[in-house]
């Protein structure tokens, strides 16, 4: 029964539409999502012989060894840390990683789970959102926690007769 449960876990893990990896206590890849395998260009068998530091650029190797690993050991979690992996074709893949250590009910180490987000893809999505926000035919505005305007739609600017640079940072209470 436990073996079937582990196989089901593995199938779900591999099919997740995000880049993810499971690492053993020595830092070697135990498993990876298909999305990560596809992005890196390695076969599943090849990647099982590697660690993140084996495919990272020199700057990321230092960050992994001096920042990520110590923080994972101390706190059991890291959030949104930049790393760059080199694909099988030696192309840099800029990522942001978040990871957590997973333990069993007795507190024994099981694996480290890491999620990777493509920085270039995230920037592209953010730019697309920004363009849609600005182009919407509604008078949209966004404010921060202090009530200062952080974004406005082009329609807002047209209706009120202001330039974007005049609006950003102003208090919403002025309107």
Backbone as a printed PyTorch tensor [residue, N CA C, xyz], in Angstrom:
tensor([[[  0.8220,  -1.1900,   0.0000],
         [  0.0000,   0.0000,   0.0000],
         [  0.8710,   1.2620,   0.0000]],

        [[  1.9160,   1.2860,   0.8230],
         [  2.8040,   2.4420,   0.8870],
         [  3.5200,   2.6420,  -0.4430]],

        [[  3.8440,   1.5460,  -1.1140],
         [  4.5150,   1.6370,  -2.4120],
         [  3.5860,   2.2570,  -3.4580]],

        [[  2.3110,   1.8680,  -3.4390],
         [  1.3390,   2.4470,  -4.3660],
         [  1.1570,   3.9450,  -4.1020]],

        [[  1.1260,   4.2880,  -2.8320],
         [  0.9720,   5.6930,  -2.4610],
         [  2.1770,   6.5000,  -2.9450]],

        [[  3.3770,   5.9570,  -2.8100],
         [  4.5860,   6.6320,  -3.2740],
         [  4.5750,   6.7720,  -4.8010]],

        [[  4.1100,   5.7700,  -5.5210],
         [  4.0250,   5.8400,  -6.9810],
         [  3.0210,   6.9080,  -7.4120]],

        [[  1.9120,   6.9860,  -6.7190],
         [  0.9040,   8.0030,  -7.0320],
         [  1.4670,   9.3920,  -6.7620]],

        [[  2.1600,   9.5530,  -5.6570],
         [  2.8130,  10.8180,  -5.3050],
         [  3.7980,  11.2050,  -6.4070]],

        [[  4.5790,  10.2380,  -6.8530],
         [  5.5830,  10.4730,  -7.8890],
         [  4.9180,  10.8970,  -9.2110]],

        [[  3.8310,  10.2360,  -9.5820],
         [  3.1230,  10.5940, -10.8180],
         [  2.5720,  12.0160, -10.7550]],

        [[  1.9550,  12.3600,  -9.6440],
         [  1.4060,  13.7010,  -9.4790],
         [  2.5340,  14.7280,  -9.4980]],

        [[  3.6170,  14.4480,  -8.7870],
         [  4.7640,  15.3520,  -8.7160],
         [  5.3290,  15.6180, -10.1100]],

        [[  5.5030,  14.5770, -10.8910],
         [  6.0930,  14.7160, -12.2210],
         [  5.1870,  15.4710, -13.1840]],

        [[  3.8990,  15.3330, -13.0460],
         [  2.9560,  15.9580, -13.9810],
         [  2.5640,  17.3810, -13.6110]],

        [[  2.9890,  17.8440, -12.4470],
         [  2.6440,  19.2140, -12.0420],
         [  3.0960,  20.1890, -13.1280]],

        [[  2.2850,  21.1880, -13.4310],
         [  2.6540,  22.1400, -14.4840],
         [  3.6130,  23.2350, -14.0080]],

        [[  4.4330,  22.9080, -13.0360],
         [  5.4350,  23.8520, -12.5390],
         [  6.7850,  23.1540, -12.4970]],

        [[  7.8420,  23.9480, -12.4520],
         [  9.1810,  23.3720, -12.3430],
         [  9.4450,  23.0670, -10.8700]],

        [[  9.6380,  21.7850, -10.5790],
         [  9.8430,  21.3670,  -9.2000],
         [ 10.8470,  20.2210,  -9.1510]],

        [[ 11.5070,  20.0950,  -8.0050],
         [ 12.4630,  19.0080,  -7.8150],
         [ 12.4110,  18.5390,  -6.3690]],

        [[ 12.7410,  17.2710,  -6.1900],
         [ 12.9260,  16.7020,  -4.8610],
         [ 14.4100,  16.3450,  -4.7630]],

        [[ 15.0270,  16.6940,  -3.6270],
         [ 16.4590,  16.4700,  -3.4320],
         [ 16.6770,  15.5840,  -2.2130]],

        [[ 17.7280,  14.7630,  -2.2720],
         [ 18.0510,  13.9320,  -1.1140],
         [ 18.9140,  14.7200,  -0.1280]],

        [[ 19.2970,  14.0860,   0.9840],
         [ 20.0400,  14.7750,   2.0350],
         [ 21.4370,  15.2150,   1.5810]],

        [[ 21.9820,  14.6150,   0.5190],
         [ 23.2910,  15.0140,  -0.0160],
         [ 23.1570,  16.0860,  -1.0940]],

        [[ 21.9050,  16.4450,  -1.4310],
         [ 21.6750,  17.4870,  -2.4140],
         [ 21.4770,  16.9930,  -3.8290]],

        [[ 21.4410,  15.6690,  -4.0270],
         [ 21.2240,  15.1220,  -5.3650],
         [ 19.7340,  15.1170,  -5.6970]],

        [[ 19.4450,  15.2980,  -6.9810],
         [ 18.0600,  15.2380,  -7.4270],
         [ 17.5180,  13.8260,  -7.2260]],

        [[ 16.3790,  13.7230,  -6.5670],
         [ 15.6650,  12.4520,  -6.4130],
         [ 14.6210,  12.3030,  -7.5170]],

        [[ 13.9800,  13.4100,  -7.8360],
         [ 12.9300,  13.4230,  -8.8470],
         [ 12.7360,  14.8610,  -9.2860]],

        [[ 12.1150,  15.0330, -10.4460],
         [ 11.8480,  16.3500, -10.9930],
         [ 10.5290,  16.3060, -11.7390]],

        [[  9.8990,  17.4570, -11.8100],
         [  8.6720,  17.5390, -12.6070],
         [  9.0710,  17.5230, -14.0810]],

        [[  8.1410,  17.0950, -14.9110],
         [  8.3940,  17.0790, -16.3550],
         [  8.7020,  18.4880, -16.8610]],

        [[  8.0670,  19.5050, -16.2610],
         [  8.3020,  20.8900, -16.6710],
         [  9.7640,  21.2860, -16.4600]],

        [[ 10.3630,  20.8500, -15.3540],
         [ 11.7750,  21.1670, -15.0920],
         [ 12.6780,  20.3930, -16.0540]],

        [[ 12.3740,  19.1260, -16.2490],
         [ 13.1530,  18.2980, -17.1830],
         [ 13.1380,  18.9440, -18.5720]],

        [[ 11.9630,  19.3530, -19.0290],
         [ 11.8370,  19.9630, -20.3580],
         [ 12.6190,  21.2630, -20.4650]],

        [[ 12.5950,  22.0880, -19.4300],
         [ 13.3120,  23.3660, -19.4430],
         [ 14.8190,  23.1700, -19.4500]],

        [[ 15.2990,  22.1990, -18.6660],
         [ 16.7400,  21.9780, -18.5560],
         [ 17.3170,  21.2080, -19.7380]],

        [[ 16.5140,  20.3230, -20.3340],
         [ 16.9840,  19.5670, -21.4860],
         [ 17.7250,  18.2820, -21.1570]],

        [[ 17.8950,  17.9700, -19.8880],
         [ 18.5190,  16.7120, -19.4780],
         [ 17.4710,  15.6070, -19.4610]],

        [[ 17.9010,  14.3660, -19.5650],
         [ 16.9730,  13.2620, -19.3660],
         [ 16.7890,  13.0760, -17.8650]],

        [[ 15.7380,  12.3830, -17.4870],
         [ 15.4920,  12.1070, -16.0680],
         [ 16.6620,  11.3180, -15.4690]],

        [[ 17.1930,  10.3830, -16.2310],
         [ 18.3050,   9.5540, -15.7540],
         [ 19.5610,  10.3980, -15.5410]],

        [[ 19.8160,  11.3320, -16.4590],
         [ 20.9970,  12.1960, -16.3160],
         [ 20.8940,  13.0750, -15.0850]],

        [[ 19.7410,  13.6380, -14.8780],
         [ 19.5880,  14.5970, -13.7840],
         [ 19.6870,  13.9110, -12.4200]],

        [[ 19.3710,  12.6270, -12.3580],
         [ 19.4600,  11.9020, -11.0840],
         [ 20.9050,  11.7480, -10.6040]],

        [[ 21.8710,  11.9850, -11.4760],
         [ 23.2900,  11.8930, -11.0870],
         [ 23.8510,  13.2620, -10.7150]],

        [[ 23.0020,  14.2830, -10.7050],
         [ 23.4510,  15.6540, -10.5010],
         [ 22.8350,  16.2890,  -9.2600]],

        [[ 23.4450,  17.3900,  -8.8480],
         [ 22.9260,  18.2480,  -7.7880],
         [ 22.6980,  19.6290,  -8.3980]],

        [[ 21.8900,  20.4590,  -7.7990],
         [ 21.7300,  21.8150,  -8.3370],
         [ 23.0620,  22.5380,  -8.5310]],

        [[ 24.0110,  22.3520,  -7.6210],
         [ 25.3000,  23.0430,  -7.7820],
         [ 26.0780,  22.5300,  -8.9900]],

        [[ 25.7490,  21.3420,  -9.4880],
         [ 26.4290,  20.8080, -10.6740],
         [ 25.9540,  21.4710, -11.9600]],

        [[ 24.7640,  22.0680, -11.9440],
         [ 24.2330,  22.7010, -13.1550],
         [ 24.0640,  24.2100, -12.9910]],

        [[ 24.4880,  24.7390, -11.8440],
         [ 24.3490,  26.1730, -11.5720],
         [ 25.5570,  26.9360, -12.1160]],

        [[ 25.3410,  28.2180, -12.4250],
         [ 26.4670,  29.0630, -12.8050],
         [ 27.2940,  29.3460, -11.5490]],

        [[ 28.5390,  29.8220, -11.6940],
         [ 29.4210,  30.0050, -10.5250],
         [ 28.8250,  30.8810,  -9.4210]],

        [[ 28.1610,  31.9690,  -9.7850],
         [ 27.5610,  32.8480,  -8.7800],
         [ 26.4760,  32.1190,  -7.9900]],

        [[ 25.6820,  31.3130,  -8.6780],
         [ 24.6110,  30.5690,  -8.0140],
         [ 25.1520,  29.4600,  -7.1360]],

        [[ 26.2750,  28.8600,  -7.5400],
         [ 26.9020,  27.8220,  -6.6970],
         [ 27.2460,  28.4240,  -5.3410]],

        [[ 27.8550,  29.6020,  -5.3480],
         [ 28.2040,  30.2810,  -4.0980],
         [ 26.9440,  30.5740,  -3.2910]],

        [[ 25.9000,  31.0960,  -3.9570],
         [ 24.6520,  31.4270,  -3.2610],
         [ 24.0150,  30.1760,  -2.6500]],

        [[ 24.0290,  29.0780,  -3.4080],
         [ 23.4410,  27.8270,  -2.9100],
         [ 24.2100,  27.3390,  -1.6880]],

        [[ 25.5420,  27.3440,  -1.7840],
         [ 26.3660,  26.8140,  -0.6940],
         [ 26.3980,  27.7180,   0.5290]],

        [[ 26.3950,  29.0300,   0.3100],
         [ 26.5520,  29.9540,   1.4370],
         [ 25.2460,  30.5260,   1.9700]],

        [[ 24.1800,  30.4430,   1.1770],
         [ 22.9070,  31.0320,   1.6080],
         [ 21.7920,  29.9990,   1.7240]],

        [[ 21.5020,  29.3080,   0.6210],
         [ 20.3580,  28.3940,   0.6110],
         [ 20.5280,  27.2150,   1.5600]],

        [[ 21.6210,  26.4860,   1.4310],
         [ 21.8090,  25.2860,   2.2570],
         [ 21.8280,  25.6330,   3.7450]],

        [[ 22.6120,  26.6390,   4.1690],
         [ 22.5740,  26.9840,   5.6040],
         [ 21.1890,  27.4130,   6.0870]],

        [[ 20.4700,  28.1860,   5.2660],
         [ 19.1310,  28.6160,   5.6850],
         [ 18.1660,  27.4390,   5.7460]],

        [[ 18.2780,  26.5130,   4.7890],
         [ 17.4220,  25.3220,   4.8340],
         [ 17.7040,  24.4990,   6.0840]],

        [[ 18.9630,  24.3680,   6.4440],
         [ 19.3190,  23.6080,   7.6560],
         [ 18.8210,  24.2920,   8.9190]],

        [[ 18.9150,  25.6220,   8.9390],
         [ 18.5190,  26.3920,  10.1140],
         [ 17.0040,  26.5180,  10.2530]],

        [[ 16.3310,  26.8800,   9.1370],
         [ 14.9190,  27.2240,   9.2110],
         [ 13.9980,  26.2360,   8.5120]],

        [[ 14.5540,  25.3810,   7.6630],
         [ 13.7390,  24.4020,   6.9600],
         [ 13.0160,  24.9370,   5.7450]],

        [[ 13.2680,  26.2280,   5.4000],
         [ 12.5720,  26.8400,   4.2690],
         [ 13.3750,  28.0230,   3.7330]],

        [[ 13.2910,  28.2470,   2.4230],
         [ 13.8320,  29.4500,   1.7820],
         [ 12.7770,  29.9520,   0.8020]],

        [[ 12.7640,  31.2690,   0.5820],
         [ 11.7650,  31.8610,  -0.3080],
         [ 12.4050,  32.7470,  -1.3550]],

        [[ 12.0350,  32.5090,  -2.6050],
         [ 12.2940,  33.4230,  -3.7150],
         [ 13.7530,  33.8510,  -3.8430]],

        [[ 14.6470,  32.8780,  -3.9150],
         [ 16.0780,  33.1460,  -4.0400],
         [ 16.4860,  32.9850,  -5.5000]],

        [[ 17.2350,  33.9510,  -6.0510],
         [ 17.6430,  33.8260,  -7.4530],
         [ 18.7350,  32.7680,  -7.6340]],

        [[ 18.5750,  31.9370,  -8.6550],
         [ 19.6010,  30.9840,  -9.0780],
         [ 19.5760,  30.9140, -10.6010]],

        [[ 20.7100,  30.5980, -11.1690],
         [ 20.7900,  30.4070, -12.6110],
         [ 21.3450,  29.0200, -12.8600]],

        [[ 20.5840,  28.2000, -13.5620],
         [ 21.0310,  26.8800, -13.9790],
         [ 21.4640,  26.9610, -15.4320]],

        [[ 22.3800,  26.0960, -15.8040],
         [ 22.7990,  25.9920, -17.1930],
         [ 22.0940,  24.7770, -17.7880]],

        [[ 21.4040,  24.9870, -18.9020],
         [ 20.6970,  23.8870, -19.5450],
         [ 21.7070,  22.9310, -20.1770]],

        [[ 21.2090,  21.8370, -20.6580],
         [ 22.0730,  20.8520, -21.3290],
         [ 22.8100,  21.4970, -22.4940]],

        [[ 22.1930,  22.4960, -23.1420],
         [ 22.8000,  23.2160, -24.2700],
         [ 23.6440,  24.4000, -23.8080]],

        [[ 23.9540,  24.4650, -22.4930],
         [ 24.7790,  25.5290, -21.9070],
         [ 24.1340,  26.9160, -22.0030]],

        [[ 22.8120,  26.9570, -22.0330],
         [ 22.0950,  28.2240, -22.0210],
         [ 21.6970,  28.5420, -20.5810]],

        [[ 21.8760,  29.7960, -20.1410],
         [ 21.4780,  30.1430, -18.7720],
         [ 19.9620,  30.1580, -18.6260]],

        [[ 19.5020,  29.6060, -17.5400],
         [ 18.0780,  29.5940, -17.2040],
         [ 17.9490,  30.3060, -15.8610]],

        [[ 17.5090,  31.5630, -15.9130],
         [ 17.3800,  32.3800, -14.7030],
         [ 16.0920,  32.0130, -13.9860]],

        [[ 16.2280,  31.6480, -12.7130],
         [ 15.0930,  31.1740, -11.9310],
         [ 15.0460,  31.8620, -10.5700]],

        [[ 13.8950,  31.7610,  -9.9280],
         [ 13.7360,  32.1060,  -8.5140],
         [ 13.2970,  30.8040,  -7.8600]],

        [[ 13.9340,  30.4530,  -6.7570],
         [ 13.5880,  29.1960,  -6.1050],
         [ 13.0720,  29.4230,  -4.6930]],

        [[ 12.1210,  28.5870,  -4.3330],
         [ 11.6380,  28.4830,  -2.9580],
         [ 11.7220,  27.0040,  -2.6250]],

        [[ 12.1200,  26.6840,  -1.4040],
         [ 12.3040,  25.2780,  -1.0330],
         [ 11.9420,  25.0640,   0.4160]],

        [[ 11.6170,  23.8080,   0.7160],
         [ 11.3240,  23.4340,   2.1000],
         [ 11.7900,  22.0150,   2.3570]],

        [[ 12.2070,  21.7700,   3.5670],
         [ 12.6230,  20.4350,   3.9850],
         [ 11.3880,  19.6980,   4.4610]],

        [[ 11.2480,  18.4530,   4.0120],
         [ 10.1040,  17.6290,   4.3940],
         [ 10.5850,  16.5160,   5.3230]],

        [[  9.8790,  16.3590,   6.4470],
         [ 10.1950,  15.3190,   7.4370],
         [  9.0210,  14.3640,   7.5810]],

        [[  9.2970,  13.1450,   8.0520],
         [  8.2030,  12.2200,   8.3280],
         [  7.6300,  12.5260,   9.7100]],

        [[  6.6530,  11.7560,  10.1360],
         [  5.9780,  12.0130,  11.4160],
         [  6.9240,  11.8890,  12.6070]],

        [[  8.0220,  11.1380,  12.4450],
         [  9.0010,  10.9750,  13.5210],
         [ 10.1010,  12.0340,  13.4700]],

        [[  9.9970,  12.9570,  12.5120],
         [ 10.9830,  14.0200,  12.4080],
         [ 12.2060,  13.6560,  11.5730]],

        [[ 12.1710,  12.5040,  10.9110],
         [ 13.3080,  12.0840,  10.0800],
         [ 13.2210,  12.7670,   8.7160]],

        [[ 14.3670,  13.1570,   8.2080],
         [ 14.4420,  13.8280,   6.9140],
         [ 13.9110,  12.9150,   5.8150]],

        [[ 13.0210,  13.4350,   4.9740],
         [ 12.5190,  12.7000,   3.8140],
         [ 13.1530,  13.2110,   2.5330]],

        [[ 13.0490,  14.5240,   2.3170],
         [ 13.5530,  15.1450,   1.0980],
         [ 13.4120,  16.6600,   1.2430]],

        [[ 14.0590,  17.3470,   0.3380],
         [ 13.8710,  18.7790,   0.2020],
         [ 13.0890,  18.9930,  -1.0860]],

        [[ 12.0280,  19.7500,  -1.0020],
         [ 11.2050,  20.0600,  -2.1700],
         [ 11.5120,  21.4900,  -2.6100]],

        [[ 11.8210,  21.6400,  -3.8920],
         [ 12.1490,  22.9590,  -4.4360],
         [ 11.2200,  23.2720,  -5.6040]],

        [[ 10.7650,  24.5000,  -5.6400],
         [  9.9390,  25.0060,  -6.7380],
         [ 10.7510,  26.0990,  -7.4200]],

        [[ 10.7340,  26.0880,  -8.7450],
         [ 11.4810,  27.0760,  -9.5200],
         [ 10.5160,  27.8670, -10.3940]],

        [[ 10.7420,  29.1750, -10.4460],
         [  9.9340,  30.0540, -11.2810],
         [ 10.8720,  30.7320, -12.2700]],

        [[ 10.5290,  30.6600, -13.5400],
         [ 11.3300,  31.2520, -14.6100],
         [ 11.2270,  32.7680, -14.5140]],

        [[ 12.3290,  33.4340, -14.2470],
         [ 12.3370,  34.8890, -14.0870],
         [ 11.9080,  35.5680, -15.3760]],

        [[ 12.4160,  35.1100, -16.5040],
         [ 12.0720,  35.7310, -17.7770],
         [ 10.5810,  35.5880, -18.0720]],

        [[ 10.0210,  34.4190, -17.7760],
         [  8.5990,  34.1940, -18.0050],
         [  7.7650,  35.0610, -17.0650]],

        [[  8.1860,  35.1790, -15.8240],
         [  7.4520,  36.0010, -14.8670],
         [  7.4600,  37.4630, -15.3050]],

        [[  8.5980,  37.9420, -15.7890],
         [  8.6800,  39.3260, -16.2640],
         [  7.7730,  39.5320, -17.4750]],

        [[  7.7300,  38.5330, -18.3570],
         [  6.8810,  38.6330, -19.5390],
         [  5.4070,  38.6980, -19.1400]],

        [[  5.0020,  37.8650, -18.1880],
         [  3.6130,  37.8720, -17.7290],
         [  3.2620,  39.1850, -17.0430]],

        [[  4.1930,  39.7030, -16.2720],
         [  3.9550,  40.9690, -15.5880],
         [  3.7930,  42.1090, -16.5990]],

        [[  4.6090,  42.1180, -17.6410],
         [  4.5040,  43.1490, -18.6790],
         [  3.1740,  43.0390, -19.4170]],

        [[  2.7320,  41.8180, -19.6810],
         [  1.4460,  41.6120, -20.3520],
         [  0.3020,  42.1060, -19.4720]],

        [[  0.3630,  41.8030, -18.1770],
         [ -0.6590,  42.2830, -17.2430],
         [ -0.6780,  43.8090, -17.2100]],

        [[  0.5080,  44.4140, -17.1420],
         [  0.6110,  45.8700, -17.0970],
         [ -0.0170,  46.4970, -18.3420]],

        [[  0.2430,  45.9350, -19.5110],
         [ -0.3210,  46.4660, -20.7550],
         [ -1.8430,  46.3470, -20.7570]],

        [[ -2.3660,  45.2140, -20.2890],
         [ -3.8240,  45.0310, -20.2350],
         [ -4.4490,  45.9970, -19.2350]],

        [[ -3.8040,  46.1680, -18.0820],
         [ -4.3070,  47.0730, -17.0470],
         [ -4.4210,  48.4900, -17.5940]],

        [[ -3.3420,  48.9380, -18.2190],
         [ -3.3290,  50.3090, -18.7310],
         [ -4.3460,  50.5230, -19.8480]],

        [[ -4.5670,  49.5040, -20.6820],
         [ -5.4300,  49.6500, -21.8560],
         [ -6.9100,  49.4200, -21.5710]],

        [[ -7.2550,  48.9940, -20.3870],
         [ -8.6610,  48.7140, -20.0970],
         [ -9.4980,  49.9900, -20.2240]],

        [[-10.7250,  49.8860, -20.7110],
         [-11.5600,  51.0710, -20.8980],
         [-12.1890,  51.5900, -19.5980]],

        [[-11.7830,  51.0600, -18.4790],
         [-12.3330,  51.5000, -17.1890],
         [-11.3620,  52.4580, -16.5060]],

        [[-11.8770,  53.2160, -15.5650],
         [-11.0320,  54.1200, -14.7810],
         [-10.4750,  53.3430, -13.5850]],

        [[ -9.4250,  52.5910, -13.8240],
         [ -8.8150,  51.7780, -12.7740],
         [ -7.6750,  52.5140, -12.0860]],

        [[ -7.5500,  52.2570, -10.8120],
         [ -6.3980,  52.7430, -10.0660],
         [ -6.0550,  51.7150,  -8.9970]],

        [[ -4.7850,  51.6610,  -8.6490],
         [ -4.3060,  50.7560,  -7.6140],
         [ -3.5860,  51.6010,  -6.5730]],

        [[ -3.8430,  51.2880,  -5.3120],
         [ -3.1840,  52.0210,  -4.2310],
         [ -2.4270,  51.0450,  -3.3390]],

        [[ -1.3790,  51.5520,  -2.7000],
         [ -0.6390,  50.7250,  -1.7510],
         [ -1.3090,  50.7940,  -0.3810]],

        [[ -0.6950,  50.1720,   0.6140],
         [ -1.3070,  50.1090,   1.9480],
         [ -1.4280,  51.4830,   2.6030]],

        [[ -0.6400,  52.4560,   2.1440],
         [ -0.7130,  53.8100,   2.7010],
         [ -1.7010,  54.6950,   1.9310]],

        [[ -2.3430,  54.1330,   0.8870],
         [ -3.3120,  54.8990,   0.1180],
         [ -2.7090,  55.7370,  -0.9900]],

        [[ -1.4640,  55.4560,  -1.3630],
         [ -0.8210,  56.1750,  -2.4590],
         [ -1.0300,  55.4100,  -3.7650]],

        [[ -1.2630,  56.1510,  -4.8310],
         [ -1.5260,  55.5400,  -6.1330],
         [ -0.2440,  54.9000,  -6.6790]],

        [[ -0.3550,  53.6310,  -7.0440],
         [  0.7900,  52.9090,  -7.6040],
         [  0.6150,  52.6150,  -9.0870]],

        [[ -0.6310,  52.6800,  -9.5870],
         [ -0.8870,  52.4320, -11.0050],
         [ -2.2590,  52.9820, -11.3580]],

        [[ -2.3870,  53.4370, -12.5970],
         [ -3.6750,  53.9010, -13.1070],
         [ -3.8070,  53.4760, -14.5630]],

        [[ -5.0450,  53.3010, -14.9930],
         [ -5.2920,  52.9630, -16.3980],
         [ -5.1770,  54.2220, -17.2490]],

        [[ -4.9580,  54.0310, -18.5360],
         [ -4.8860,  55.1620, -19.4590],
         [ -6.2170,  55.9210, -19.4770]],

        [[ -7.3240,  55.1850, -19.3440],
         [ -8.6500,  55.8230, -19.3300],
         [ -8.7800,  56.7820, -18.1390]],

        [[ -8.2470,  56.4020, -16.9870],
         [ -8.2430,  57.2590, -15.7970],
         [ -7.5380,  58.5720, -16.1350]],

        [[ -6.3700,  58.4620, -16.7620],
         [ -5.5940,  59.6550, -17.0980],
         [ -6.3400,  60.5540, -18.0830]],

        [[ -6.9630,  59.9310, -19.0870],
         [ -7.7010,  60.7070, -20.0910],
         [ -8.8700,  61.4560, -19.4600]],

        [[ -9.6380,  60.7910, -18.6240],
         [-10.8270,  61.3940, -18.0100],
         [-10.4670,  62.5320, -17.0540]],

        [[ -9.3660,  62.3370, -16.2940],
         [ -9.0060,  63.3450, -15.2970],
         [ -8.0170,  64.3790, -15.8360]],

        [[ -7.4530,  64.1140, -17.0040],
         [ -6.5600,  65.0820, -17.6320],
         [ -5.1800,  65.1760, -17.0190]],

        [[ -4.6810,  64.1010, -16.4550],
         [ -3.3610,  64.1010, -15.8410],
         [ -2.3830,  63.2480, -16.6550]],

        [[ -1.1010,  63.4450, -16.3850],
         [ -0.0380,  62.5870, -16.9090],
         [  0.2540,  61.5150, -15.8580]],

        [[  0.7010,  60.3500, -16.2980],
         [  0.9890,  59.2430, -15.3760],
         [  1.9660,  59.6780, -14.2800]],

        [[  3.0210,  60.3950, -14.6670],
         [  4.0330,  60.8010, -13.6830],
         [  3.4660,  61.7350, -12.6160]],

        [[  2.3810,  62.4440, -12.9220],
         [  1.7420,  63.3260, -11.9530],
         [  0.9130,  62.5390, -10.9400]],

        [[  0.4120,  61.3920, -11.3390],
         [ -0.5040,  60.6060, -10.5170],
         [  0.1920,  59.6630,  -9.5440]],

        [[  1.2180,  58.9790, -10.0570],
         [  1.8590,  57.9450,  -9.2480],
         [  2.4680,  58.5450,  -7.9890]],

        [[  2.1510,  57.9340,  -6.8510],
         [  2.6650,  58.3820,  -5.5650],
         [  1.7330,  59.3320,  -4.8130]],

        [[  0.7470,  59.8720,  -5.4860],
         [ -0.1950,  60.7800,  -4.8240],
         [ -1.1730,  60.0020,  -3.9480]],

        [[ -1.6860,  60.6650,  -2.9550],
         [ -2.6810,  60.0480,  -2.0860],
         [ -4.0090,  59.9710,  -2.8180]],

        [[ -4.7000,  58.8690,  -2.6880],
         [ -6.0100,  58.7080,  -3.3010],
         [ -7.0200,  59.6830,  -2.6870]],

        [[ -6.7410,  60.1460,  -1.4910],
         [ -7.6430,  61.0850,  -0.8240],
         [ -7.6970,  62.4470,  -1.5240]],

        [[ -6.7050,  62.7140,  -2.3760],
         [ -6.7150,  63.9740,  -3.1290],
         [ -7.8020,  63.9770,  -4.1970]],

        [[ -8.3810,  62.8460,  -4.4930],
         [ -9.3960,  62.7640,  -5.5320],
         [-10.7630,  62.6410,  -4.9050]]])
